Structure formats: C-alpha cells, structure tokens
C-alpha cells in the first residue's frame, strides 16, 4: 500500500510543477493560450487517440464502456444543471452545468493510468474517456453556451473536432489487423508526453491570464458536489455492480474507473468560461482548488478500490 501511495504521489507532483511552469510562461513570457490549446486539441489529441485505438487489444465488452460513461455523464450534468438553476438565477448555473459533465480525465488522469497500468492500457482508457469527452464538447458546451448556441450548433462543433475522427479511424485500423509502423509508435510515445505537458501547462497559462483569482465558496460547493460526490458514487457503483453481478471487466478497467471519477475539474473549463464570459476568474479559482484537492482524492480512490477488490 505504501508503494502504491508513493507511486501515485511521484506521478502527480510533476503535474503541479507543469501548472506552475504554465503560470510563469503565461505571466512573464507572454505564452499564448489559444495557440497552446489549438496544438493540444487539433494536433496532439488526434495523434494520441488514433495510436491508442489502433494498438488497443480490442474485446467486444469494451464497447459498453463509453456508452455507460456517456449516459452517466449526461445524467450527472443534466441533474446538476437543473438543480443549480433553482439556486442561481444568472449564468453561474451555466458554468456549473458545463463543469459537471466531465473532469480532467486525460491531462491529469492519463499519467496516473500510465504509472499504474502501463502504455498498453492507454487505448482502453481513451475509449472509456470517449463518453465523457463527447459530453464535454457537446452537452457541457451547450449548458455553458445556453442562449448563445443551439444543441445543433454544439453537435456540429463536436463533429468538426479531429479527435472524433481519429478515434473511429483508429478503431478501423485496429480491426484491420495491420501493425503500426515503428516510427509512428515512437512518435506516438512522444506525443503522449507532449499532450500531457501542454495540457497541464494550459491550466497555468489560463490562470496567469486572469486579472485576479476570485474564490466563490458557494460556487465551489456547487461545482465540487457533482465532481467529488456524484461522480465517485457513479463510478464506484459501476465497479460494485460489475464485481457483484456481471464480471465483465478486470481489475485494470476498475482501476481506470476509480481514477476517472476522482480527477479534478476539466483543465479546459477556464478557456471555455473565458470564451463564453462565464465568470472566468471564478472558474480559474475552482479549477486550481480542485486540482490541489485531487492530490488527495485520486490516491484515496485507488486505495479504496484496492481495499474492496
């Protein structure tokens, strides 16, 4: 158990260093946030996800993973959005709804999965993450942009993302039985590291671009309730049901579920909030505090799974 905790801490601490480096770059080196986000979303994300899908050891039951998480994400997001609308009569409710559908599952969660399970499980993790990712850029963006965009507009935004097409193309390549060239695999490994580095630095750059951090404790409760209560209940409910009744997935998938539901708020939330004028200072503070909080929640979630398995 001590070795597990040490492994988790050793792989989480560098993520905070990357946030700090991003803050320094954004505040003192004039690093451009939109350019970094473009590289992460439109270049590195498609490469990482295509390679992960193409190399995944595919089994039919894995198809259920993104469906389960898509439905769970939609249910948590919709419940959160409808509930907070009764508390906040302004666009704060939109910010909470947008943040509730997912978390920082890739920039923060992927290094943890690599440390715990190894690169051979990245494909399964990416497939699992697909369900929440679709809601992040679809339903979540729709919640945030309510009044500025239609559901059709949000769906069109999803279809235009290269990573969506990289995923299904990677699955087709996987099913073809062809091996990826060694050169691609080598640069795929590089791309994973670059994606995580840039993704975590984006949080720091986004924080640096805000004129101030504004902590709204009522807002934190509204955002932390789905992220650190509803999501863990959902994830561990799936783990318990599978262990007790279905036995469809192994310990590796259960570990992924435990990590996914314990990660902090999505790193892209600040950028979305700034774009939609949804209290970006408050969003930046919430993302920062949740990322610090995840130093505790991620190890606890993994250890809790170890104890019940």
C-alpha positions as CSV (number, residue, x, y, z in Angstrom):
1,X,0.0,0.0,0.0
2,X,2.8,2.4,0.8
3,X,4.5,1.6,-2.5
4,X,1.2,2.4,-4.3
5,X,0.9,5.8,-2.5
6,X,4.5,6.6,-3.3
7,X,3.9,5.8,-6.9
8,X,0.8,7.9,-7.1
9,X,2.5,10.9,-5.4
10,X,5.6,10.6,-7.6
11,X,3.4,10.9,-10.7
12,X,1.0,13.5,-9.5
13,X,3.6,16.1,-8.2
14,X,5.1,16.8,-11.6
15,X,1.6,17.7,-12.9
16,X,1.6,20.6,-10.4
17,X,5.0,21.6,-11.5
18,X,3.7,21.8,-15.0
19,X,0.9,24.1,-13.9
20,X,3.4,26.4,-12.2
21,X,5.6,26.5,-15.3
22,X,2.5,27.3,-17.4
23,X,1.7,30.2,-15.0
24,X,5.2,31.5,-15.3
25,X,5.0,31.3,-19.1
26,X,1.7,33.0,-19.2
27,X,2.5,35.8,-16.8
28,X,6.1,36.6,-17.7
29,X,6.8,35.1,-21.2
30,X,3.6,36.1,-22.9
31,X,2.8,32.4,-23.8
32,X,-0.4,32.4,-26.0
33,X,-3.3,30.3,-24.5
34,X,-5.3,29.9,-27.8
35,X,-2.2,28.6,-29.6
36,X,-1.4,26.1,-26.9
37,X,-5.0,24.9,-26.9
38,X,-5.0,24.6,-30.7
39,X,-1.9,22.4,-30.6
40,X,-3.3,20.2,-27.9
41,X,-6.8,19.8,-29.3
42,X,-6.2,19.8,-33.1
43,X,-2.7,18.2,-33.4
44,X,-1.7,16.1,-30.4
45,X,-5.1,14.8,-29.3
46,X,-5.8,13.1,-32.7
47,X,-2.4,11.5,-32.8
48,X,-2.6,10.2,-29.2
49,X,-6.1,8.9,-29.6
50,X,-5.6,7.3,-33.1
51,X,-2.5,5.5,-31.8
52,X,-4.2,4.3,-28.7
53,X,-7.2,3.0,-30.6
54,X,-5.0,1.3,-33.2
55,X,-2.9,-0.6,-30.6
56,X,-5.7,-1.5,-28.2
57,X,-6.3,-5.2,-27.6
58,X,-10.0,-5.0,-28.5
59,X,-12.7,-7.1,-26.9
60,X,-16.5,-6.6,-27.5
61,X,-17.3,-5.7,-23.9
62,X,-15.2,-2.6,-24.1
63,X,-17.8,-1.1,-26.4
64,X,-20.1,-0.8,-23.3
65,X,-17.5,1.5,-21.5
66,X,-18.0,4.8,-23.4
67,X,-21.8,4.2,-23.6
68,X,-22.0,3.7,-19.8
69,X,-19.9,6.8,-19.2
70,X,-21.7,8.9,-21.8
71,X,-25.1,8.1,-20.1
72,X,-23.7,8.7,-16.6
73,X,-22.0,11.9,-17.6
74,X,-25.3,13.2,-19.3
75,X,-27.3,12.2,-16.2
76,X,-25.0,13.9,-13.8
77,X,-24.6,17.0,-15.9
78,X,-28.4,17.4,-16.5
79,X,-29.2,16.8,-12.9
80,X,-26.6,19.3,-11.8
81,X,-27.7,21.9,-14.3
82,X,-31.4,21.7,-13.5
83,X,-30.7,21.7,-9.7
84,X,-28.4,24.8,-9.7
85,X,-30.8,26.7,-11.9
86,X,-33.1,26.8,-8.9
87,X,-30.3,28.3,-6.8
88,X,-28.6,30.7,-9.2
89,X,-30.7,32.8,-11.4
90,X,-27.8,34.0,-13.5
91,X,-25.2,32.4,-15.8
92,X,-23.4,30.8,-12.8
93,X,-25.7,27.9,-13.3
94,X,-24.4,27.5,-16.9
95,X,-20.8,27.4,-15.6
96,X,-21.7,24.7,-13.0
97,X,-23.6,22.7,-15.6
98,X,-20.7,22.9,-18.1
99,X,-18.2,21.8,-15.4
100,X,-20.2,18.9,-14.1
101,X,-20.2,16.6,-17.2
102,X,-16.6,15.6,-17.0
103,X,-13.2,16.1,-15.3
104,X,-9.5,16.4,-16.2
105,X,-9.5,12.7,-17.2
106,X,-6.7,12.9,-19.8
107,X,-4.2,15.6,-18.9
108,X,-4.4,14.7,-15.2
109,X,-5.7,11.1,-15.4
110,X,-3.6,9.7,-18.2
111,X,-0.2,10.0,-16.4
112,X,-1.7,8.2,-13.4
113,X,-3.0,5.4,-15.7
114,X,0.4,5.1,-17.4
115,X,2.1,4.8,-14.0
116,X,-0.4,2.2,-12.6
117,X,-1.1,0.1,-15.7
118,X,1.4,0.9,-18.5
119,X,1.0,2.2,-22.0
120,X,-0.7,-1.0,-23.3
121,X,-3.9,0.2,-21.5
122,X,-4.0,3.7,-22.9
123,X,-6.3,2.6,-25.7
124,X,-8.9,1.2,-23.4
125,X,-8.7,4.3,-21.2
126,X,-9.1,6.5,-24.2
127,X,-12.2,4.5,-25.3
128,X,-13.6,4.8,-21.8
129,X,-12.9,8.5,-21.8
130,X,-14.8,9.0,-25.1
131,X,-18.1,9.0,-23.4
132,X,-17.3,12.0,-21.1
133,X,-15.3,13.7,-23.9
134,X,-18.4,13.8,-26.2
135,X,-20.4,15.3,-23.4
136,X,-17.7,17.9,-22.6
137,X,-17.7,19.3,-26.1
138,X,-21.4,18.6,-26.7
139,X,-23.8,18.7,-23.8
140,X,-21.4,20.6,-21.5
141,X,-20.6,23.3,-24.1
142,X,-24.4,23.5,-24.7
143,X,-25.0,24.1,-21.0
144,X,-22.3,26.8,-21.0
145,X,-23.5,28.4,-24.2
146,X,-27.2,28.3,-23.5
147,X,-28.6,31.4,-25.1
148,X,-25.6,31.7,-27.4
149,X,-25.7,28.4,-29.2
150,X,-28.2,25.7,-30.0
151,X,-27.8,21.9,-29.4
152,X,-27.4,21.5,-33.1
153,X,-24.6,24.0,-33.1
154,X,-22.9,22.2,-30.2
155,X,-23.2,18.8,-32.0
156,X,-21.7,20.4,-35.2
157,X,-18.8,21.6,-33.1
158,X,-18.3,18.0,-31.9
159,X,-18.3,16.6,-35.5
160,X,-15.7,19.2,-36.5
161,X,-13.2,18.0,-33.9
162,X,-10.3,16.0,-35.5
163,X,-10.0,13.7,-32.4
164,X,-13.5,12.3,-33.0
165,X,-12.5,11.1,-36.5
166,X,-9.1,9.9,-35.2
167,X,-10.9,7.6,-32.7
168,X,-13.1,5.8,-35.3
169,X,-10.2,5.7,-37.8
170,X,-8.0,4.2,-35.1
171,X,-10.6,1.6,-34.4
172,X,-10.9,0.7,-38.1
173,X,-7.2,0.4,-38.3
174,X,-7.2,-1.9,-35.2
175,X,-9.9,-4.1,-36.8
176,X,-7.9,-4.4,-40.0
177,X,-5.2,-6.3,-38.1
178,X,-2.4,-4.2,-39.6
179,X,0.6,-3.2,-37.4
180,X,1.5,0.4,-36.9
181,X,5.0,1.4,-38.3
182,X,7.7,1.6,-35.7
183,X,8.3,5.2,-36.5
184,X,4.7,6.1,-35.7
185,X,4.8,4.2,-32.4
186,X,7.9,6.1,-31.4
187,X,6.4,9.5,-32.2
188,X,3.1,8.4,-30.6
189,X,5.0,7.9,-27.4
190,X,6.5,11.4,-27.7
191,X,3.0,12.8,-28.5
192,X,1.6,11.4,-25.2
193,X,4.2,13.2,-23.2
194,X,3.8,16.4,-25.2
195,X,0.0,16.3,-24.8
196,X,0.1,15.9,-21.0
197,X,2.8,18.6,-20.7
198,X,0.9,21.2,-22.8
199,X,-2.5,20.2,-21.3
200,X,-1.3,20.8,-17.7
201,X,0.6,24.0,-18.7
202,X,-2.6,25.3,-20.2
203,X,-4.2,25.4,-16.8
204,X,-1.3,27.5,-15.5
205,X,-1.4,29.8,-18.6
206,X,-5.1,30.3,-18.2
207,X,-4.7,31.2,-14.6
208,X,-2.0,33.7,-15.4
209,X,-4.2,35.4,-18.0
210,X,-6.8,36.2,-15.4
211,X,-6.5,39.6,-13.7
212,X,-7.3,38.1,-10.4
213,X,-8.5,34.8,-8.8
214,X,-11.9,35.2,-7.2
215,X,-12.9,32.4,-4.8
216,X,-16.6,32.0,-4.5
217,X,-17.2,29.4,-1.8
218,X,-20.9,28.9,-2.7
219,X,-19.8,28.2,-6.3
220,X,-17.1,25.8,-5.2
221,X,-19.8,23.8,-3.3
222,X,-21.9,23.8,-6.5
223,X,-19.1,22.6,-8.6
224,X,-17.5,20.2,-6.2
225,X,-20.8,18.4,-5.4
226,X,-21.1,16.7,-8.8
227,X,-17.3,16.4,-9.3
228,X,-16.3,14.8,-5.9
229,X,-19.6,13.3,-4.7
230,X,-21.9,12.3,-7.6
231,X,-19.1,11.2,-9.9
232,X,-17.4,8.9,-7.3
233,X,-20.8,7.4,-6.3
234,X,-21.5,6.7,-10.0
235,X,-18.0,5.2,-10.7
236,X,-17.8,3.0,-7.6
237,X,-21.4,2.0,-8.2
238,X,-20.4,0.6,-11.6
239,X,-17.4,-1.1,-10.1
240,X,-19.5,-2.7,-7.4
241,X,-22.2,-3.8,-9.8
242,X,-19.6,-5.4,-12.1
243,X,-17.8,-7.2,-9.3
244,X,-21.0,-8.4,-7.8
245,X,-23.1,-9.4,-10.8
246,X,-21.5,-9.1,-14.3
247,X,-17.7,-9.8,-14.0
248,X,-17.4,-8.1,-17.5
249,X,-14.2,-6.2,-16.7
250,X,-10.9,-6.9,-15.0
251,X,-9.0,-5.1,-12.3
252,X,-7.4,-2.8,-14.8
253,X,-10.7,-1.3,-16.0
254,X,-11.9,-1.0,-12.4
255,X,-8.7,1.0,-11.6
256,X,-9.4,3.3,-14.6
257,X,-12.9,3.9,-13.3
258,X,-11.6,4.8,-9.8
259,X,-9.1,7.2,-11.3
260,X,-11.6,8.8,-13.7
261,X,-14.1,9.7,-11.1
262,X,-11.5,11.2,-8.7
263,X,-9.7,13.6,-11.1
264,X,-10.2,17.4,-10.7
265,X,-12.4,19.7,-12.8
266,X,-11.5,19.8,-16.5
267,X,-8.5,21.9,-17.5
268,X,-10.3,23.3,-20.5
269,X,-13.1,24.8,-18.2
270,X,-11.3,28.1,-17.8
271,X,-10.8,28.5,-21.5
272,X,-14.5,27.8,-22.2
273,X,-15.6,30.1,-19.4
274,X,-13.4,32.9,-20.8
275,X,-14.8,32.3,-24.3
276,X,-18.4,32.4,-23.1
277,X,-17.9,35.1,-20.5
278,X,-19.0,32.8,-17.6
279,X,-17.1,34.2,-14.7
280,X,-13.6,33.1,-15.8
281,X,-11.9,34.4,-12.6
282,X,-14.2,32.2,-10.5
283,X,-13.7,29.2,-12.9
284,X,-9.9,29.6,-12.7
285,X,-10.0,29.5,-8.9
286,X,-12.3,26.5,-8.9
287,X,-10.1,24.5,-11.3
288,X,-7.0,25.4,-9.3
289,X,-8.5,24.4,-5.9
290,X,-10.0,21.2,-7.4
291,X,-6.6,20.3,-8.9
292,X,-5.0,20.7,-5.5
293,X,-7.8,18.7,-3.9
294,X,-7.2,15.8,-6.4
295,X,-3.8,15.3,-4.7
296,X,-5.9,13.6,-2.0
297,X,-8.9,12.3,-3.9
298,X,-7.0,10.3,-6.6
299,X,-4.9,8.3,-4.2
300,X,-7.9,7.7,-1.9
301,X,-10.0,6.4,-4.8
302,X,-7.3,4.0,-5.9
303,X,-6.6,2.8,-2.4
304,X,-10.4,2.4,-1.8
305,X,-10.7,0.2,-4.8
306,X,-7.7,-1.9,-3.7
307,X,-9.4,-2.4,-0.4
308,X,-12.8,-3.6,-1.8
309,X,-11.4,-5.7,-4.6
